[in-house]
Amino acid sequence: MDQRGSGDRHERTAAGHPPAHVRCTPPAAAALFEIAVLDTTSEDGRPRWHTIGWGVGRGEADSIAETYVTRPMCPYDEAQIRHNGHLVGVHRRPAGRTG
């Protein structure tokens, strides 16, 4: 059976029309912003980025990222915010804070 989408589709909706296009990213997921932090404590001494979570909306993501670079114990040097793979924000540890 040919699985390549030949254009001769036999699927139909209840009204007899071909099904509508289904988005790969559901609308709710489009509001998610990835938050990653720069971890400089690896055993080999090489810094690595780790995703620590997701914010729903840019404001929430900024707030979470800011918390991770300003927390009193072990703040990260930098946090990045990405939306759909694109860098949209950077938060850095304030100068003079060593954790």
mmCIF file of the C-alpha atoms, coordinates in Angstrom:
data_MODEL
# 
_entry.id   MODEL 
# 
loop_
_atom_site.group_PDB 
_atom_site.id 
_atom_site.type_symbol 
_atom_site.label_atom_id 
_atom_site.label_alt_id 
_atom_site.label_comp_id 
_atom_site.label_asym_id 
_atom_site.label_entity_id 
_atom_site.label_seq_id 
_atom_site.pdbx_PDB_ins_code 
_atom_site.Cartn_x 
_atom_site.Cartn_y 
_atom_site.Cartn_z 
_atom_site.occupancy 
_atom_site.B_iso_or_equiv 
_atom_site.pdbx_formal_charge 
_atom_site.auth_seq_id 
_atom_site.auth_comp_id 
_atom_site.auth_asym_id 
_atom_site.auth_atom_id 
_atom_site.pdbx_PDB_model_num 
ATOM 1  C CA . MET A 1 1  ? 0.000   0.000  0.000  1.00 0.00 ? 1  MET A CA 1 
ATOM 2  C CA . ASP A 1 2  ? 1.372   3.411  -0.983 1.00 0.00 ? 2  ASP A CA 1 
ATOM 3  C CA . GLN A 1 3  ? 1.789   5.559  2.151  1.00 0.00 ? 3  GLN A CA 1 
ATOM 4  C CA . ARG A 1 4  ? 3.101   8.684  0.449  1.00 0.00 ? 4  ARG A CA 1 
ATOM 5  C CA . GLY A 1 5  ? -0.126  10.676 0.148  1.00 0.00 ? 5  GLY A CA 1 
ATOM 6  C CA . SER A 1 6  ? -0.955  10.262 -3.518 1.00 0.00 ? 6  SER A CA 1 
ATOM 7  C CA . GLY A 1 7  ? -3.724  12.865 -3.504 1.00 0.00 ? 7  GLY A CA 1 
ATOM 8  C CA . ASP A 1 8  ? -6.409  10.240 -4.111 1.00 0.00 ? 8  ASP A CA 1 
ATOM 9  C CA . ARG A 1 9  ? -7.816  10.362 -0.595 1.00 0.00 ? 9  ARG A CA 1 
ATOM 10 C CA . HIS A 1 10 ? -10.845 8.309  0.244  1.00 0.00 ? 10 HIS A CA 1 
ATOM 11 C CA . GLU A 1 11 ? -11.455 9.902  3.641  1.00 0.00 ? 11 GLU A CA 1 
ATOM 12 C CA . ARG A 1 12 ? -14.531 12.104 3.912  1.00 0.00 ? 12 ARG A CA 1 
ATOM 13 C CA . THR A 1 13 ? -16.274 14.049 6.652  1.00 0.00 ? 13 THR A CA 1 
ATOM 14 C CA . ALA A 1 14 ? -19.915 13.419 7.531  1.00 0.00 ? 14 ALA A CA 1 
ATOM 15 C CA . ALA A 1 15 ? -20.893 16.062 4.962  1.00 0.00 ? 15 ALA A CA 1 
ATOM 16 C CA . GLY A 1 16 ? -18.924 14.243 2.253  1.00 0.00 ? 16 GLY A CA 1 
ATOM 17 C CA . HIS A 1 17 ? -16.025 16.734 2.110  1.00 0.00 ? 17 HIS A CA 1 
ATOM 18 C CA . PRO A 1 18 ? -12.329 15.896 2.506  1.00 0.00 ? 18 PRO A CA 1 
ATOM 19 C CA . PRO A 1 19 ? -11.088 16.405 6.093  1.00 0.00 ? 19 PRO A CA 1 
ATOM 20 C CA . ALA A 1 20 ? -9.719  19.819 7.044  1.00 0.00 ? 20 ALA A CA 1 
ATOM 21 C CA . HIS A 1 21 ? -5.983  20.337 7.434  1.00 0.00 ? 21 HIS A CA 1 
ATOM 22 C CA . VAL A 1 22 ? -4.820  19.440 10.939 1.00 0.00 ? 22 VAL A CA 1 
ATOM 23 C CA . ARG A 1 23 ? -2.156  21.729 12.402 1.00 0.00 ? 23 ARG A CA 1 
ATOM 24 C CA . CYS A 1 24 ? 0.987   20.093 13.741 1.00 0.00 ? 24 CYS A CA 1 
ATOM 25 C CA . THR A 1 25 ? 1.050   22.466 16.716 1.00 0.00 ? 25 THR A CA 1 
ATOM 26 C CA . PRO A 1 26 ? -2.265  22.756 18.512 1.00 0.00 ? 26 PRO A CA 1 
ATOM 27 C CA . PRO A 1 27 ? -3.268  26.328 19.397 1.00 0.00 ? 27 PRO A CA 1 
ATOM 28 C CA . ALA A 1 28 ? -2.647  25.761 23.115 1.00 0.00 ? 28 ALA A CA 1 
ATOM 29 C CA . ALA A 1 29 ? 0.937   24.655 22.435 1.00 0.00 ? 29 ALA A CA 1 
ATOM 30 C CA . ALA A 1 30 ? 1.560   27.778 20.365 1.00 0.00 ? 30 ALA A CA 1 
ATOM 31 C CA . ALA A 1 31 ? 1.360   29.782 23.607 1.00 0.00 ? 31 ALA A CA 1 
ATOM 32 C CA . LEU A 1 32 ? 4.231   27.807 25.209 1.00 0.00 ? 32 LEU A CA 1 
ATOM 33 C CA . PHE A 1 33 ? 7.637   29.394 25.692 1.00 0.00 ? 33 PHE A CA 1 
ATOM 34 C CA . GLU A 1 34 ? 10.615  27.132 26.446 1.00 0.00 ? 34 GLU A CA 1 
ATOM 35 C CA . ILE A 1 35 ? 12.897  28.167 29.303 1.00 0.00 ? 35 ILE A CA 1 
ATOM 36 C CA . ALA A 1 36 ? 16.488  26.879 29.281 1.00 0.00 ? 36 ALA A CA 1 
ATOM 37 C CA . VAL A 1 37 ? 19.318  27.602 31.711 1.00 0.00 ? 37 VAL A CA 1 
ATOM 38 C CA . LEU A 1 38 ? 23.083  27.490 31.256 1.00 0.00 ? 38 LEU A CA 1 
ATOM 39 C CA . ASP A 1 39 ? 24.514  24.882 33.610 1.00 0.00 ? 39 ASP A CA 1 
ATOM 40 C CA . THR A 1 40 ? 28.232  25.453 34.263 1.00 0.00 ? 40 THR A CA 1 
ATOM 41 C CA . THR A 1 41 ? 28.610  22.737 36.917 1.00 0.00 ? 41 THR A CA 1 
ATOM 42 C CA . SER A 1 42 ? 29.132  19.655 34.757 1.00 0.00 ? 42 SER A CA 1 
ATOM 43 C CA . GLU A 1 43 ? 31.886  17.227 35.690 1.00 0.00 ? 43 GLU A CA 1 
ATOM 44 C CA . ASP A 1 44 ? 33.800  17.865 32.471 1.00 0.00 ? 44 ASP A CA 1 
ATOM 45 C CA . GLY A 1 45 ? 33.682  21.646 32.996 1.00 0.00 ? 45 GLY A CA 1 
ATOM 46 C CA . ARG A 1 46 ? 31.790  22.309 29.771 1.00 0.00 ? 46 ARG A CA 1 
ATOM 47 C CA . PRO A 1 47 ? 28.676  24.487 30.092 1.00 0.00 ? 47 PRO A CA 1 
ATOM 48 C CA . ARG A 1 48 ? 25.426  22.972 28.795 1.00 0.00 ? 48 ARG A CA 1 
ATOM 49 C CA . TRP A 1 49 ? 21.922  24.268 28.174 1.00 0.00 ? 49 TRP A CA 1 
ATOM 50 C CA . HIS A 1 50 ? 19.080  22.442 29.931 1.00 0.00 ? 50 HIS A CA 1 
ATOM 51 C CA . THR A 1 51 ? 15.375  23.000 29.432 1.00 0.00 ? 51 THR A CA 1 
ATOM 52 C CA . ILE A 1 52 ? 13.908  23.550 32.882 1.00 0.00 ? 52 ILE A CA 1 
ATOM 53 C CA . GLY A 1 53 ? 10.311  24.136 31.918 1.00 0.00 ? 53 GLY A CA 1 
ATOM 54 C CA . TRP A 1 54 ? 7.731   25.986 29.905 1.00 0.00 ? 54 TRP A CA 1 
ATOM 55 C CA . GLY A 1 55 ? 5.862   29.224 30.445 1.00 0.00 ? 55 GLY A CA 1 
ATOM 56 C CA . VAL A 1 56 ? 2.354   29.822 29.170 1.00 0.00 ? 56 VAL A CA 1 
ATOM 57 C CA . GLY A 1 57 ? 2.809   33.186 27.514 1.00 0.00 ? 57 GLY A CA 1 
ATOM 58 C CA . ARG A 1 58 ? 5.865   35.408 27.328 1.00 0.00 ? 58 ARG A CA 1 
ATOM 59 C CA . GLY A 1 59 ? 5.215   37.128 30.657 1.00 0.00 ? 59 GLY A CA 1 
ATOM 60 C CA . GLU A 1 60 ? 5.155   33.903 32.632 1.00 0.00 ? 60 GLU A CA 1 
ATOM 61 C CA . ALA A 1 61 ? 8.284   32.636 30.845 1.00 0.00 ? 61 ALA A CA 1 
ATOM 62 C CA . ASP A 1 62 ? 10.139  35.887 31.634 1.00 0.00 ? 62 ASP A CA 1 
ATOM 63 C CA . SER A 1 63 ? 9.130   35.660 35.280 1.00 0.00 ? 63 SER A CA 1 
ATOM 64 C CA . ILE A 1 64 ? 10.308  32.048 35.605 1.00 0.00 ? 64 ILE A CA 1 
ATOM 65 C CA . ALA A 1 65 ? 13.607  32.758 33.813 1.00 0.00 ? 65 ALA A CA 1 
ATOM 66 C CA . GLU A 1 66 ? 14.270  35.795 36.014 1.00 0.00 ? 66 GLU A CA 1 
ATOM 67 C CA . THR A 1 67 ? 13.683  33.677 39.130 1.00 0.00 ? 67 THR A CA 1 
ATOM 68 C CA . TYR A 1 68 ? 16.343  31.166 38.073 1.00 0.00 ? 68 TYR A CA 1 
ATOM 69 C CA . VAL A 1 69 ? 19.074  33.789 37.552 1.00 0.00 ? 69 VAL A CA 1 
ATOM 70 C CA . THR A 1 70 ? 18.291  35.800 40.716 1.00 0.00 ? 70 THR A CA 1 
ATOM 71 C CA . ARG A 1 71 ? 17.485  33.066 43.245 1.00 0.00 ? 71 ARG A CA 1 
ATOM 72 C CA . PRO A 1 72 ? 19.572  33.272 46.445 1.00 0.00 ? 72 PRO A CA 1 
ATOM 73 C CA . MET A 1 73 ? 20.974  29.727 46.305 1.00 0.00 ? 73 MET A CA 1 
ATOM 74 C CA . CYS A 1 74 ? 22.887  28.592 43.214 1.00 0.00 ? 74 CYS A CA 1 
ATOM 75 C CA . PRO A 1 75 ? 21.579  31.040 40.609 1.00 0.00 ? 75 PRO A CA 1 
ATOM 76 C CA . TYR A 1 76 ? 22.248  30.164 36.990 1.00 0.00 ? 76 TYR A CA 1 
ATOM 77 C CA . ASP A 1 77 ? 24.464  32.476 34.933 1.00 0.00 ? 77 ASP A CA 1 
ATOM 78 C CA . GLU A 1 78 ? 21.945  32.784 32.110 1.00 0.00 ? 78 GLU A CA 1 
ATOM 79 C CA . ALA A 1 79 ? 18.440  31.752 31.098 1.00 0.00 ? 79 ALA A CA 1 
ATOM 80 C CA . GLN A 1 80 ? 17.018  31.833 27.583 1.00 0.00 ? 80 GLN A CA 1 
ATOM 81 C CA . ILE A 1 81 ? 13.439  31.909 26.381 1.00 0.00 ? 81 ILE A CA 1 
ATOM 82 C CA . ARG A 1 82 ? 12.497  30.377 23.035 1.00 0.00 ? 82 ARG A CA 1 
ATOM 83 C CA . HIS A 1 83 ? 9.221   30.369 21.168 1.00 0.00 ? 83 HIS A CA 1 
ATOM 84 C CA . ASN A 1 84 ? 8.821   27.920 18.295 1.00 0.00 ? 84 ASN A CA 1 
ATOM 85 C CA . GLY A 1 85 ? 12.591  27.415 18.348 1.00 0.00 ? 85 GLY A CA 1 
ATOM 86 C CA . HIS A 1 86 ? 13.405  31.133 18.069 1.00 0.00 ? 86 HIS A CA 1 
ATOM 87 C CA . LEU A 1 87 ? 15.301  32.959 20.802 1.00 0.00 ? 87 LEU A CA 1 
ATOM 88 C CA . VAL A 1 88 ? 13.003  35.693 22.135 1.00 0.00 ? 88 VAL A CA 1 
ATOM 89 C CA . GLY A 1 89 ? 14.568  36.600 25.478 1.00 0.00 ? 89 GLY A CA 1 
ATOM 90 C CA . VAL A 1 90 ? 17.701  36.334 27.609 1.00 0.00 ? 90 VAL A CA 1 
ATOM 91 C CA . HIS A 1 91 ? 18.061  36.840 31.364 1.00 0.00 ? 91 HIS A CA 1 
ATOM 92 C CA . ARG A 1 92 ? 21.475  37.020 33.031 1.00 0.00 ? 92 ARG A CA 1 
ATOM 93 C CA . ARG A 1 93 ? 22.585  36.827 36.632 1.00 0.00 ? 93 ARG A CA 1 
ATOM 94 C CA . PRO A 1 94 ? 23.042  40.367 37.983 1.00 0.00 ? 94 PRO A CA 1 
ATOM 95 C CA . ALA A 1 95 ? 26.686  41.476 38.258 1.00 0.00 ? 95 ALA A CA 1 
ATOM 96 C CA . GLY A 1 96 ? 28.262  40.723 41.610 1.00 0.00 ? 96 GLY A CA 1 
ATOM 97 C CA . ARG A 1 97 ? 25.986  37.759 42.479 1.00 0.00 ? 97 ARG A CA 1 
ATOM 98 C CA . THR A 1 98 ? 27.957  34.587 42.889 1.00 0.00 ? 98 THR A CA 1 
ATOM 99 C CA . GLY A 1 99 ? 25.383  32.396 44.613 1.00 0.00 ? 99 GLY A CA 1 
# 
